[in-house]
């Protein structure tokens, strides 16, 4: 088998999801490591660009740097519609893998698309004014076409599988769930200047509505006013509390970081927290709670979409719209040491479900079909 992986449009730090880039990079790495001497695949070819060459041009891969600017929308449109089918024929692909979930409209060979989530449809229904409506409509149409015509579909949770089946009835036989693999996170708790001396809650959010920064701050406001000695809140993903519903008293105990450049610093800050709070409204998978568990931090997590199946009973699940329930979960972890230690142990066990060895075996099975 000659496998081609389409990575032309992937640029680290650009676009809406670093998760897709990281998955593609990890896949390339693990596929090559498990294909020694061409045991599984005659050749792995990555169609990339000048920006991602350093991550994908690795031993065991034939990296082809394609011409054109992957940050230019017209270039990407032409790439998707016309150039990819030509490149697949040029390199005699037995199968082509599309990590971003979009396949060419006119491709007739064997292909596998990875559909991570259907969040564009969520925005179209609940937050239609947030994203560029023309661009979002195009993305939805491309996803629908991929779901309808792809030879094989890989998705990353049972929740996403059900969403795909509802959107494209009859697709079930072509869909396989392969959970994302979890990499080991690195941190140094004693060297991070961002870590405060007092106990703190760590929350991950963003300015995008589905990440629910508003819910995080409303929950903290309720917690702050109900607690005699409240822990500080650190929120990563927003610049400040301006424009959110939170009292000035509670806001004075909140520290916000729009972005933490060094992942080691971010993980060190997470590792020092007493509890991790994640109240997202929709996720195709959900890495943040797993990273917290990996670092021994108890989790309070939204019970919506894929998060319940990823977190399981290793965290306290809560309705993200029920602030009183979320506050109760926070207080339980912060005051009940036995529960806290139990969740830490369960978290360590839970992350074992997402090792790369079983993931990559499942990928090879799919790609060889």
N, C-alpha and C positions, 0 to 999 in steps of 0.2 A: 504493500500500500504506500502510495505517495500522498502525504498529508500537507495541505496548504492552510495556513492560518492568516486570516485577514486582520492585520494590525495597523493598517495605513492611517486610520483616523484616530488612533490612540496617542494622546500627548499627555504626559504626566503633569498634573496640576491644572489642566485645562478641561473645560467641559463640566458637566454636572456631576460626574461620579468618578472619584479616584478609585473606587472599589472595582470597577470594570477593568481599569488599567492593571491594578494589582492582581486580579484574578488571571488575566491573560499572561502576565509576567510569570506568575507562579505556575500556571499550566505549562508554559513553554519550558520552564526549568525542570519540572517534575516529569514531563513527557520525555525529555531528553535523557534524564537520569535513569528512566526505566526502559530505555530503548537502546541499551548498549549492544553494539555490533549489529544493529538493525534487526533485532529479534522480533520486534512488533511492527516496525514501519521501515520501509526502504529509505525514505527521506522525509524530513520535516522541513518545510519551507515557510518562512515568515515574510509576508509582504509588509514592510515597515516604512518608516520615514526617518529623516535626519535627526529628529528629536528623541526617538525611542531606540535608536540603534544601540546605545550603550547598555540598555536593559535586555534587548532581545537578540543581539548578535553574540551568541554564546556557543561554546563547543557543542557539537551535535546538531546545530541548526544551520540551515542555509539561509542567511539573511539577505533579502533583496531590498535595497533602499529605493523606493519608488520616487519618481519625479513628482513635483507638485507640492503645494502648500496644504497640509492637512487642517490648517486653521481657517482656510478659505471655504465658505459654504458652497460656492459654485463648484469649486474643485471637488469637494466631497460628494456633491450630487452627481457629477459626471463619473466619479470613481464608482459610486454605488450602482449606477444604472448601466454603465458601459464597460469600464476598464476591468473590473473584477472578473467578469465572465471571460474576457480575453486572456487575462493572466492565468486563470485556472486552466484554460486550454493550452496556453504556452508552456506551463510547467507540468502538464499532464496529470492534474490532480485527480486522484481516485476519490478523495473527499476534501471538501473545504469547510473549515470551521470559522464561524462568525461570532466572536466573543461579545460584540455589541448588540446582537440580536436582530440586525437588519441584513437580509439577503438580497441579491440583485433580482429585479423583477423578471428578467429574461434568462436566468440561469437554469439549465436543465440537468446538470450533473448532480451527484450525490452531495448533500450539504447538511451541516448541523449548525443550528443557531442556538445561542445561549440567551434565553429571555429571563432577565433577572427579576423584573417586576412589571406591572402595568400602571405605574404611578402617573404617567401622562393622562390616562383616562380618569384617574382620581381627581387630578387638577381640573380637567375639563368639566367634571360634574360638580365639584365642591368649591373650587377656587379658580373660576374661568378667567378672571382678570389679572391673575398673578403672572402667568407666563405669556410669551408672545403667542397669540392665538393662531396665527398662520403657521408658525413653526411647530407648535404643539399639534395642530391638525395634521401636518405632514408626518410628524413622528408617529402619531396614532395610525395613520394610513399605512405606513411602512411596517409597523408592528403587526397590524392585521394581515397584511400580505405575507409576512414571514410566517405567522401562525398557520395560515391557510396553505401555503405552498412548500414549506420546508420539508425536506425528506425526514429529518429527525429534529426534535426539539429537546434541549436540556434546560431545566429550570431548577431553582435553588431552594425550593420549599414546597411542601404540600399545599400551602395556601396559594402560591403562585400557580401551581398546577391546576387547582380548582378555578382560579381566575381565567386561565387560558382556556380551559374546557368550556367555561360559561361564555367567553367571548367568541370561541371558535368551536362550536359543538361538533363532536366526532373526532376531535384531534387527539383524544386520550391515548390511542394506540401508538402515536408517534412521539409521545412526551415521556421523558424519564426525569425523575427528581434525583439530583445529585447535590447534596448539601455542599456549601463552600468549605474549603479547607482553612484551618486556622494556623497561622504562623506563630512562632514563639515571639512574644513581645519582650523588648529589652528596656530596662530602666535602671537607674541608680538613685535610690531614694535619698541618699545623703548628699548628693551633689546638685540637686535642683533648687535654684534660688526662688522658684515660684511657690514652693510649699510653705504655707503659713504655719505658725506655731500652734494655733488653736485647732480643735477638731473641725472638720469641714465635710460638707456634702459635695460631691462632684456630679455635675449634670452635663450631658452632651445635647446640643440643640443646634439650630442655625436660624437664619432669617427666613428660610422657606417655611411656609405654614405647616407642612406635614411633619416637620421636626418639632413643632409645638413648644417653642420657647415661651409663648404666652402661658401655656398650661404649667410649665415648670415654675415660672415666676409667681403665678397665682397660688400654686401649691406651697411654694416657700413662704409667701406672704401669710397664708393661713397657718402654716407651721410656726412661723416666727411669733405670731400673736398668741399662740396657744401654749408656748413653751417658755419656761422660766429662764433657762440658759440655752438659747438656741445655738446650734452649730452654724458656722458661716456657710454660705453657698458659693461655689465656684462654678461658673457656666462657661463652657468652651463652645464657641460657635457664633456668639453675638458680641457686638462691640460694647454695648452698655444696656442699661435698663430703660432708657428713654423710650417713651411711646408704649410701654407695657403697663398693665394694671398691677401696680405694686406700691405699697405705701413707702414714703420716704424713710421711715424708720427701718423697715425690712430691707429696702434697697441699699441702705448704708452698710449692710452686712453681706452684700453680694459683690463678688469680684468677677468681671467678665473678661474673657480673652477671645477676640474674634478669630484668631489663628495662632497656634503655637508651632513655630517653624520646625523645631527639632522634635521628631517623634519620640525620642528618648525622654525629653523633658515632659512631653504630654503624658507619656505612660508613667513617669515618675510621680507626676502630680496626681494621676489617677490612683496609683498604688498607695499613696498616703491617705486616701479618703476613708472615712468611716463607712460610707455607703455611696453607691452609684445610683443616680436617678436618670431614667430614660423613659420619656413619656411620648414617644413618637406615635403618630396617628396611623401610619402605614409604612411597612418595610417588606421588601421581598425576602429578606433574610434577617440580618441584625447582628453585625459584628460587635458593636460597642459593649453590649452586656457580656458577651463571651470574653472579650479582652479584660473586662473588669474581673470576671470569675478567674481567669488565668492568673491575675495578679493578687488573688485572695481578697477581693473586695465584694461584700454582699451587695445584691442587686435588688432595686425596686424598679419594676419594668411594666410598661404598658401591656395590656392583654390583647391588643389588637393585632390582626393580620398574622404574619409569620412569627411574630415575637413569642407567642405562647408556646409554639412547638419547638423553638430554638432554646428558650430559657427553661421550659418545663417546670419541675418543682424545685429547681436549684435557685430560684429567686422568688420574691414576693410579687405576684402579678396584681395589677390594679387597673381600674377603668381610668384612662387619662382625663376624662371629663368629670370624674368624681374626686374633687380635691380633698374632701374629708377622708375618703378611703386611702388616698395616696399619703396624706399626712399620718394616718394611723400606721401605715406600713413603714414610713420613715422612723416614727417614734419607736416602733417595736424593735427595729434593728439597732437603733441608737441606745436603747435602754435595756434590752434583753440579751445579755451576753451569751447565754446558752443558745438562743436562736441564731445569733450572729455567727457563732462558731459552726453551728450546724449548716448554715447556708454557705459558709466558706468551704466546708468539706464537700458539700453537694456540688458546688461550683467547680471544684477541681475535678470531680468525677464527670460532670456534664461536658466539659471541654474535650474530654477524651473521645467523644462521639465524632469529633470533627477533625481527626488526624488526616494528613494528606495521603497516607498509604492506601486506605480504602477508597478515597476519592479518585485517585489516579487510576486504580484498577477499573473502577466503574467507567471512567472516561475512555479508557482503551476499549472496553467492551462495546461502548456506544460507537466510537469512531470506526471500529472494524466491521460494523454491520453492513 
